[in-house]
Amino acid sequence: MSGPSVPLMVFWQSFGEALSLCGQLGLDPARLVDIFADTSGGPNVLKGRGPMIVAALQGKDTGPITSDVDLMRKDLRTMIAEAASRGMTLPVAASALQCFDEAAKDGFNASDAVALPVRWLQRARKK
């Protein structure tokens, strides 16, 4: 499996999970896709935050924190709880929460999310 295809596969699964949370809203599917396409949460995150990720990977200052790990953990817990209240599961969100919880335990809780790729590279190098 090639490396670049993995994020795409994760995107499709997480997109499906996000759509499942919106399914009961009764919105037109085309409108839902438009809404998600206009958010920064999709692949567009690399367009806007790519330079910050590169800076973090290079050990440089990434600027002010705009989306910290603890905030993302809160959002993931909220999504998982909402899904559970509807009798659904979100396996990618649950797995992401586990990873973010581990990052928080490693001291990344107040870090900007752009530090997470750095953490994963550090972990891989230690093995």
N, C-alpha and C positions, 0 to 999 in steps of 0.2 A: 504494500500500500504506500503510495507516495505521500510525503509530508503535507503538501498543500491541500490534498483532498480531505484530510482529517478535519480541519476547521470547517470545511464546507459541510461535511456529514454532521458534525455537531450542530452547526447552524440549522440544518434542516430539521433535526430532532427537536432542538430548542424552539424553533419557530412553530413546529407542530404543537408543542406543549403550550406555548403562548396562545395559539389559536384555540386550543381546547378550553382555556380559561374564558375566552371571549365567545365561545359557541352559543351560550345561552342568552346572549345579548340581543339576538335576533337581527344583527346587522347583515347587510348584503356582503357576501364573501369578497367581492371586488373592493368594497369600501374598506374591509378589514386589511386586505393586502396593501391598499393605498396608505392606510394609517401606519402600518408597520414599515412600509418602504420610506416613509417620511421621518422615521425616528432615527436617532443616533445609535440605537441599540444594535442594528444589523451590521453588515459588513462596512458600513460607512464609518464605523468607529476607527478603523485604520486610517481613513482619509483625514479625519480631524485630529486624532490623537497619535497617529503614527510617529510624528517627530518626537513627541514626549516619550514614546516607548523606546525609540532609538536612543534618545538621551539617557534613559534609565539603563538600557543595556550597555551603554558606554561609560556608565558610572558618573554621568553628569547630572546637574540640577535639572529637574523636570518642571520647575515652576511651582505655583501654588497648587495645593491639593483641591481637586474639583470633584472627585468621586472616590471616597475612601472605602476601604475593605469592610469596615464595620457597617457602613450604610448599605453596601451590597448584601451583606449577611442578613440585615434586617429585611431588605426587600425579598430576598430568597425565602426566608422563613415565612413572610406574609404570603407569597405565592403558593408555597407548599401547603400552608394552612388553608388557604382558600380552595385549593384543589381538593384537599382532604374533606372539607365541608361539603363538597359536591360529589364525594365518592370516587375521586380520581387520584391518580398518582402522577408525579412529574419526575421521572428518573434522572433526567439530565440536571434539572434544578437541584434535586436532592444530592446528586454527586458533586455539583458545583459548590453547594453549601458545605459539604464535608471538606472539600479542598480549601475553601475560604476560611473555615473554622481552623484548619491546620495552619494556614498562613497567619491567622490572628494569633494563635498560640506561639508561633515563631517570631512574633513582634511586628507583624505587618498590619495589625488591626487599624492603625491610624494612618497608614500609608495610602497614597494614591494607587488606584488599581493598576496603573501602568507599571508598578513595581512587581506585579505578579509574574510576568514573564521572566524577570530577573531571578526571582525566587526559584522558579522551576529549573532554570539553567543551573543555578547554584546546587540544587538538589541532584540534578543529573550528573554534575561533575564530581560530586562526593561519592557516587556509587562506583 
